[in-house]
Amino acid sequence: MTSTLAKGQASESLAAAYLTRQGLTCIQRNFRCKQGEIDLICITDDQTLVFVEVRSRSLTRYASAAESITLRKQQRIIHCSRYFLLTHPQYQDCNLRFDVVLFDTNHQSPQWICSAFDATSVY
């Protein structure tokens, strides 16, 4: 396993644990389809389905973790979320939300951005 992959998986594990402490339930990790991947899929007590992108950057020389979530990346996550809903009809009536959990440098404390983007803002 490459160190980048291992760091990414560690970040996702930290994010999942953090979101669980905040009251979300993680129902799937690393959902993949032709359109892309969603790092975490969670659900809230009020049945909001939350698609979470986890980003970490040890060096912010080129872009911060937040800046690395481009419009194209948002579009891929949205396409993938649509496929998730097609293949998991039990969640089709849920409200949807797209969150981001960011880690910069040493994974000190995550920055959680609720409703970081929505499906209508990227089209």
Secondary structure, DSSP 8 states (H G I E B T S, - for coil): --HHHHHHHHHHHHHHHHHHHTT-EEEEEEEEETTEEEEEEEE-TT-EEEEEEEEEES--SS--TTTTS-HHHHHHHHHHHHHHHHH-GGGTTSEEEEEEEEEETTT-S-EEEEEEE-TTTT-
